[in-house]
Amino acid sequence: MSRTRVHNLFVSLDGFAAGEHVTFDQPIGDAERLFGQFDGRGIHGIEGVDAPITVDLALTTLWGQGIGAEIMGRRKFGPQTGDWPDDGWQGWWEDEPPFLTPVFVLTHHPRESIEFPNGTSFHFVEGSPAEVLQLARDAAPGKDIRIGGGPSTVRQFLEADLIDFLHLAVVPITLGRGTSLFGGLEGIEDGFDITTVSSPSGLTHQLWNRKVS
């Protein structure tokens, strides 16, 4: 059985992983400070990356390894709400989305799929976490599924007990408000073995692996 994985999820010391209001100018709301040290050049591997290989970069590269599909929430795809407007919006990434796999976007509003030459395709679906996970597995036989966020989507899959691996990057700042990752999930850590790795950058990486009974 393939695994469900979360990677490179940046979280503040007080447990917020995104801002409250997403706009075209603020893709993660008023929480941009979380990503001040993020270097996304290595998400598909360090080959060709002209940068020192640090703990942060090495862990970032796990993002794409063995992944066959992604599931994301609607707010990760764009700031629109309600029915989709006829504005040509194809996601924050314009013509080069980095996923290179099928991506399933959770939404209550139907929309035609979008396909890109680099292998990325967006499919807009409605259903429970288990139902959408099965769609992703059918599209990526044998490969792992990435739960791409935002935090509300990750929380839904944690609540449904469908996460096998979770990589958190804890940023040494407090936000005071925003979208909580663990709100209402008291004791969720009991189901995981957690390894902590500190980085000279100030980030603390937590690697959560589901316990094997």
Phi, psi and omega in degrees: 000136178291158179262156171255128189229146173240132182230149169055042178267109184275132185225139177284168179300331180264016166089016179259139183240003176193165175280180184275328187232117179270133176227173177299329181274340183228086184299334176242030181068210183269047182231029183300334182299338178298331188254020183298333182249010184283127176244101185275006183295338185258014186294336177256017179116160186271354179298125179084359179272116181272075182202152176300143179274101181257173174303316182298314181293319181299317180287329178299325184292345178292344187308317187254356187287120176074013182270132179249345179194159177235150170241129179224157174281164183297324183290340173286332179281327182181169185273355186292152174232162179072207178299145181291128176285157179272067185244005178076009183296129180237019182106167183295342194265004179056234187271358184227065176296141191276003193282320176064019181215172167298141177234130180254117184260123181283125181201152174269000186241118184294153178200149177294148177294156178237132180238144181238153182299336184277007178100350176284136172220141179252130179235127189259115193226158176234143178160174177288163176307318181294321180293316181290324177300322179294322175301315181295319180294323178296329181276349184221061187304124176086345182260164181282158179248128177265128171269104195274354181102188357294193186300327179296321178292316177300318180298320177300318182286327173295316181297326178277002178061045184240014178255128177262330182215137182223120176253112176255140170247105184276120184264133185283059174222160171244139181258330178083335179198166181141204179262116183282141176279318190250011180304125180081006183246042181304131178082004182300333182293341183295339181270007186228150164268128188242124175252137181244132179232122178269144181244145175302340179290345185105346177286147171242116181269131175245128179247109182261119176244129180304135178292140177265119182277000000 
